[in-house]
């Protein structure tokens, strides 16, 4: 898990930064988004993961789409 302001592989982990077109809320690790200590490659996590996708934070951007509360995304 990265803390805001830390650096990993040349990436500064700051809230609100952008990594690969995805708004980062906590930090990044080589393109992975870290939220509340949860880590999933290329996927925004709220901490609850389903077999067919995951629940992401409201207002975040995934693949150019703004995610609404409780939205479940495939993959």
C-alpha positions in Angstrom: 0.0 0.0 0.0 1.2 3.5 -0.9 0.7 6.5 1.3 -0.1 9.8 -0.4 3.0 11.6 -1.3 5.2 8.5 -1.6 6.9 7.5 -4.8 7.0 4.1 -6.5 8.6 3.4 -9.9 8.7 7.2 -10.6 5.0 7.7 -9.8 4.0 10.2 -7.2 1.1 8.9 -5.2 -1.1 11.9 -4.7 -4.9 12.1 -4.6 -6.4 13.5 -7.7 -3.5 12.6 -10.0 -4.1 10.7 -13.2 -2.6 7.4 -14.2 -3.3 5.8 -17.6 -6.4 8.0 -17.9 -7.9 7.0 -14.5 -8.3 9.4 -11.7 -6.3 8.2 -8.7 -7.8 8.7 -5.3 -5.0 7.4 -3.1 -1.9 6.2 -5.0 -0.6 4.1 -7.9 1.8 1.2 -8.3 2.8 0.6 -11.9 -0.7 1.4 -13.2 -2.5 -0.2 -10.3 -4.9 2.0 -8.3 -4.6 1.7 -4.5 -7.7 2.6 -2.4 -7.8 2.1 1.4 -5.0 -0.4 1.2 -6.8 -2.5 -1.4 -4.8 -3.3 -4.6 -6.2 -4.7 -7.9 -4.4 -4.3 -11.2 -6.0 -1.6 -13.3 -9.2 -1.7 -11.2 -10.6 0.8 -8.7 -11.6 -0.9 -5.5 -13.9 0.0 -2.6 -13.0 -3.2 -0.8 -15.8 -5.4 -2.1 -15.1 -7.6 -5.1 -17.5 -9.8 -7.0 -16.7 -12.7 -9.4 -17.9 -10.6 -12.3 -16.5 -7.3 -11.4 -16.2 -4.8 -8.5 -17.9 -2.0 -6.7 -16.1 1.2 -7.3 -16.2 4.6 -5.6 -18.7 7.1 -6.9 -17.5 9.9 -9.1 -14.4 8.0 -10.2 -13.5 7.5 -13.8 -13.1 4.1 -15.4 -12.4 3.8 -19.1 -13.7 7.3 -19.7 -17.0 6.8 -17.8 -18.0 8.4 -14.6 -19.0 5.7 -12.1 -22.1 6.2 -10.1 -22.7 4.8 -6.5 -23.0 1.1 -6.4 -22.2 0.6 -10.1 -20.8 -2.9 -10.8 -18.2 -3.1 -13.6 -17.2 -6.3 -15.4 -13.6 -7.3 -15.2 
